Amino acid sequence: MNKLFNSTGHYYLLILVAFLFACKGEAIPPDETEEGNVFILNEGAFQASNASVDRFNPVTATLSSSVFSTQNQRELGDVLQSLYIDQDQERGYFVVNNSQKIEVVNMEDMTSLATISGFTSPRYFLKVGENKAYVSDLFGGSVSIVDMENNSVSGNIPLAGWTEEMIVVGGRVFVANVSSEYIYVINPQTDKLEDSVRVGIGSSSLGLDYKNRLWVLCGGDYFTDTPGTLVSVNPDNLTVIESFPFESGNYPSRMIVNQAGTQLYWLNNGVFRMSVNGAELPASPILRAAAGSYYYGIGIDPGSSELYVADAVDFSQQGAVLRFEENLTPIDTIRVGVAPNGFVFN
Amino acid sequence: MNLRILGILTAILISGNFLPGQTDSLVLEAVEISAPRVEFWSTGLKTSQPDSMSLREFAMQGLGELMKYNSGVFIKDYGPGRIASPSFRGTGAGHTAVLWHGFNLQNSMHGTADFSLVSAGLHDYIRIQPGGTSAVFGSGAMGGVIHLGKRTEFQEKVLISAGAEAGSFGRVGGKANIQIGSANYSGSANFIHQNSANTFRYLSRDLLQTYTGGAFQQTGMSVDQAFRITPRQKIHAHLWYLDRGSQLPGKAFQADQGIRAALVWERTGNRNYSEFRSGYFRDRILFEDTLSSISSLSTSQTFTQEAETRIILSDRHILQIGGNLSYQEATSDGYRGDTFHEIRGAAFGAWKYHLNSRWESALSIRQGLRVNQRAPVIPAWGIIRKGKNLSFRTHVSRNFRFPTFNDLYWSPGGNPELRPESGWSAESGFNWSEKGSYGLISSDITFFHSRIKDWILWVPGTNFWYSENILKVHSKGVEAEFEYRKYLGRWNLSANLAGQWTRSTRQNRTGALDGGLNRQLIYVPVYTSQGNIRIYREGFSVTYRHSFTGRRYTATDNSAYLPAYFLGKIHVSKTFYLSDYQFDAYASADNLWNTSYQIVAGQPMPLRAFSLGFHVYWQKPD
């Protein structure tokens, strides 16, 4: 007993205690978790060059703001439209619409790797083959082909109108086109436009369900009073399976499909949900925007199935992200950058 | 009896115009009851007027440039060749009335007057009057009023002048003017033209860049004629034409054209004054963007008639009554090509009570009408007490602004059910001035507080943005000015320093998540300051101007801002005489300290710029 309190014993005691404290202090800081991050894309205000991307950790509910600018000591640019993550290379492609460029980053720490320019008004980026990607465009009248190895535009595929989201199904690339009544099919081996499917005016979002049906949300056209339509297409024979027209005055947007491929969600003055086997459009939203709120984006966490809703408020102040459980119980509200429009889960 | 009234009337004129920094050549005509409304009914308010040397310095530039150094008004300027709009005391661009010969130049479609289209050199006087004066000037005069025009002087004169100016970044300009006068006639014609490649230099992320794709050219012309038909009656006509074409960033282009015409008949009697005026305004704005294939044309026309009469009831009371009838029409691609028109009218009256040489008060009232909508009844009351050195003034008013055509009819989003914006404002001020062997010192301080409700904002809705009477704003602040003048033998020194503190905040939430409550409005700096110092004698002057603009928030919840900045400007002018010719040569440096700054987020502003010019005058000898 006495030996514990002699000078040598003191040292052993100290070392033991030091070890205990040492082990305790080694929690991994949230920024370094490799999985389970939510990237919130903030468009910013048009021409103000204040687009940003925030990273949210849903487990600790902590937000890291403006992770691109913090890491690279410069602004992201003007109007961030979308983010595409190439899992193989762990690279992220930020499509900055009004800066006419794409920022390529290392997804681990957001370090800028390259900037791709040569676009008119780029919207979405999609990897379509080994080291090849397509980029859709608002005003350019074509889909750009990007060489992902040297990060440059290698060519373009003429496609008149406002091209939006794209998806690869069965080795073919489907492209939505807001200005047209068709979605288009491109062969990524030849980079040639091969076919089209008539769906309705204003197609913007694309998604695949668990039965391998391609869902297309058409937003309609306000200026001709043509409401939107929700259409399911067979991607193999390019036929329309089902078509759900919206009632007059409805111009829906931002359709997403859940991880299991069983539910569709979209925005139409509120958040709507429909089963992919549903017989008709839902009559009422699952979430309605309160006065003074403007729902601008939705996302579903593939792991936890939590629902994220982006509220742009007035497009000038900080936006808000509302998080809900799958059963729509509210979890929390986080203030983010200006005009959040989408989520990417990584 | 006539002489006594004359004396009182002269005193009344002076009482409305006591602020230092005045014109160096205020002409006191024989009978002052005919003083313009902005002076006559400004009891309790403060009016400032940049002097003629300043007007000449800024002749080729827009009104905004002149006001950046000569007033506490914040000018929201998008850059050279582009729109510049005013913000008086934390209010919006639509809350400043710009009166040209008494007619409000606020465009019926967007409700503002683009200051960059108003060349300072086309006007003889520019008077700046902060404060709510809807009772006198009608819809839109909520934050302040700017009064522009040409003086009519019936004297023998023939004056011809021409000049040219060249500046940095590819700017060239020319100016010509002719004035002819006699005992019964006064006429002038003016021409200003500017052409600029606008390839200015600016800093972006510490890298020097050159602005490209922003070339512009601008022309302004005016013709003014005045006739003294009888010793008591005069008629004057004014025509002003402006034209600007600007290239805009992103391969866009905008062309602005405007015609303003005014015809005024005035009769001054022994105990009364009457005026009848008629105005016609036409504006055309074409905006094109090759990138997005947008081409949008908007045209508007306004036809206004106004009549007023002032009667001297006794040596203490003056009464005024008047009416206004206007027709306005606008067509725009923004209204899907439709044309909208409306008739507006107003009846107004005022009473001035001149107790003695120390005390005076004025009460005004106005009732405006728009199509099937009645404006609120608008009263205003002001009082001034003048002492030998110290004066005190106070003014309370109700103010309003009718919604614009764009707010009502823009497709999509316009709201025909909009109510007028309205509010109350109050201000008090002290002015102290003293002249001695040390020179002339004067100082002025004003405290103001304003409340506006039903402020129209465009807010995001289901499928598009729409306009709504949604905001309540409180605006309060303090404005202080000091002026010093000294005559030093051959030389004169004049210096002034002004500072403003403005807190203009939202008083309500637009929604549950709105973080804007009690936050400063965007683009309203809390602190601003201007200083000018000039040393001059006959034929030579050096003027240095300095301004400070505080931080401006760019997000409605104040989560982002543009930093504060200082700007300096120096102007040197030398005059040579050669028989009947006067030859002015001048040089200036703008942004002398090479400040890198932005007034509007994302819009670069030029670094240091130089300009050189000359002007030749020929006056027919007496």
Contacts between the chains, C-beta under 8 A, distances in Angstrom:
chain1	res1	chain2	res2	distance
A	45	B	554	7.8
A	45	B	601	7.5
A	47	B	601	7.8
A	47	B	602	4.8
A	47	B	603	7.8
A	48	B	554	6.7
A	48	B	601	4.3
A	48	B	602	4.7
A	49	B	601	7.4
A	49	B	602	5.0
A	50	B	554	7.9
A	50	B	560	6.6
A	50	B	601	7.2
A	74	B	205	6.4
A	78	B	602	7.1
A	120	B	291	7.0
A	121	B	291	7.1
A	138	B	292	7.9
A	139	B	291	5.3
A	139	B	292	5.6
A	139	B	293	7.6
A	222	B	412	6.6
A	222	B	463	6.0
A	222	B	464	7.1
A	251	B	463	5.0
A	269	B	462	4.4
A	269	B	463	7.9
A	290	B	511	6.1
A	290	B	512	5.3
A	290	B	513	7.8
A	291	B	510	8.0
A	291	B	511	5.3
A	291	B	512	7.7
A	292	B	459	7.6
A	292	B	509	6.8
A	292	B	510	4.3
A	292	B	511	1.3
A	292	B	512	6.4
A	292	B	513	6.8
A	292	B	514	5.5
A	293	B	511	5.3
A	293	B	512	7.0
A	293	B	513	5.8
A	294	B	460	4.2
A	294	B	461	7.7
A	311	B	513	6.1
A	312	B	460	6.7
A	313	B	511	6.8
A	313	B	513	5.4
A	313	B	514	6.3
A	313	B	515	7.8
A	314	B	459	6.4
A	314	B	460	6.6
A	314	B	510	6.4
A	314	B	514	7.0
A	314	B	516	7.6
A	314	B	556	5.8
A	315	B	460	6.2
A	316	B	522	6.8
A	316	B	554	7.6
A	316	B	555	5.3
A	316	B	556	4.5
A	316	B	557	8.0
A	317	B	514	7.3
A	317	B	515	5.3
A	317	B	516	6.2
A	317	B	555	4.8
A	317	B	556	4.4
A	317	B	557	3.6
A	317	B	559	6.1
A	318	B	515	6.5
A	318	B	555	6.9
A	318	B	557	5.8
A	318	B	559	4.9
A	320	B	513	5.0
A	333	B	513	7.4
A	335	B	515	7.5
A	338	B	555	6.8
A	338	B	560	7.7
